[in-house]
């Protein structure tokens, strides 16, 4: 049960940080995210900010999952797999919106940074 809760907590934390962070990035780079019709995000700084956000989300999610699951590497690995599967689906759906290098970097960062976050989880008392 602790593993399941760790995975769920990590996924929810990743999602909340991503959605909130993207709102901030959207305000910081309003020209990169037009509000009307179809658009493409090509502003390099906005894309790099989104990759940095993905890194923070992944590290935090891995750490939260490991802490909740009792530093269980299995729970963090499962979370990393789920994040990769969901991330691949979202990136595929948005394939034409962003450049290929962004999609590749985003997906390449998910698993290793989630696992790394799990290693840095503070020990439970």
C-alpha positions in Angstrom: 0.0 0.0 0.0 2.9 2.4 0.8 4.3 1.8 -2.7 1.0 2.6 -4.3 0.6 5.7 -2.3 4.2 6.8 -3.1 3.5 6.3 -6.8 0.2 8.2 -6.6 1.8 11.0 -4.6 4.7 11.3 -7.0 2.4 11.4 -10.1 0.1 14.0 -8.5 3.0 16.1 -7.4 4.6 16.0 -10.8 1.3 17.0 -12.4 0.6 19.8 -10.0 4.1 21.2 -10.4 4.0 21.0 -14.2 0.6 22.7 -14.5 1.5 25.4 -12.0 4.9 25.9 -13.5 3.6 26.1 -17.0 1.2 28.9 -15.9 4.2 30.8 -14.7 6.2 30.1 -17.8 3.2 31.2 -19.9 3.1 34.5 -18.0 6.9 35.0 -18.4 6.8 34.2 -22.2 3.4 35.4 -23.3 4.5 35.7 -26.9 5.5 32.1 -27.0 2.0 30.8 -26.1 -0.6 32.6 -28.2 -4.1 32.2 -26.8 -6.0 31.9 -30.2 -6.1 29.0 -32.7 -3.3 26.6 -33.4 0.2 27.6 -32.5 3.8 26.4 -32.4 6.1 27.0 -29.5 9.5 27.8 -31.0 10.9 30.3 -28.5 14.1 28.6 -27.3 14.0 30.3 -23.8 10.4 29.2 -23.2 11.3 25.6 -24.3 14.4 25.5 -22.1 12.3 26.8 -19.2 9.8 24.0 -19.7 12.7 21.5 -19.8 14.0 22.9 -16.5 10.5 22.7 -15.1 10.3 19.0 -16.2 13.6 18.4 -14.4 12.3 19.9 -11.2 9.0 18.0 -11.4 10.8 14.7 -12.0 13.3 15.2 -9.2 10.5 16.2 -6.8 8.2 13.4 -7.8 10.9 10.8 -7.4 11.8 12.1 -4.0 8.2 12.2 -2.9 7.5 8.7 -4.1 10.6 7.3 -2.4 9.8 9.1 0.9 6.2 7.9 0.9 7.1 4.3 -0.2 9.9 4.1 2.4 12.8 4.8 -0.1 11.4 1.9 -2.2 13.4 1.9 -5.5 10.6 -0.3 -7.0 8.0 2.4 -6.4 10.2 5.1 -8.0 10.9 2.9 -11.0 7.2 2.3 -11.5 6.5 6.0 -11.2 9.3 6.7 -13.8 7.7 4.2 -16.2 4.3 5.8 -15.7 5.7 9.3 -16.3 7.4 8.1 -19.4 4.3 6.5 -20.8 2.1 9.5 -20.1 4.8 11.9 -21.3 5.2 9.9 -24.5 1.4 10.1 -25.1 1.3 13.8 -24.4 4.4 14.6 -26.5 2.9 12.5 -29.4 -0.3 14.5 -29.2 1.7 17.7 -29.3 4.2 16.6 -31.9 3.6 19.5 -34.3 3.5 22.1 -31.5 7.1 21.9 -30.5 10.4 21.0 -32.1 11.8 17.5 -32.1 14.7 18.4 -29.9 12.3 19.5 -27.2 10.3 16.2 -27.3 13.5 14.1 -27.3 15.0 16.0 -24.4 11.8 16.0 -22.4 11.3 12.3 -22.7 15.0 11.5 -22.1 15.0 13.5 -18.8 11.9 11.8 -17.3 13.3 8.5 -16.1 16.8 9.3 -15.0 15.7 12.4 -13.1 12.8 10.7 -11.4 15.2 7.9 -10.3 17.7 10.4 -9.2 15.1 12.2 -7.2 14.3 8.9 -5.5 17.9 8.6 -4.4 17.8 12.0 -2.7 14.7 11.4 -0.7 15.1 12.4 2.9 14.9 9.5 5.3 11.7 8.9 7.1 11.8 9.4 10.8 
